[in-house]
Amino acid sequence: MYPIKYVVAVANDEHNSLAILQRRPGETLQQLLERLDAAIDLAWTADQVTDEINTAPARAKQR
């Protein structure tokens, strides 16, 4: 069996992702779940999705 590379917490409603968080070094499960709860609240109140996994790649500088 392979080790788990990333621990993530995901929340979604019936249509959209609300939050996708990656566990930080030294972060406890309780802390991760508290961040998830805050991210869900942000999604519902400010319509802002938190996604720490699917980030946009850095753009190359144009010459």
Secondary structure, DSSP 8 states (H G I E B T S, - for coil): ----S--EEEEE-SSSEEEEEE--TT--HHHHHHHHHHHHHHHHHH---EESSS---------
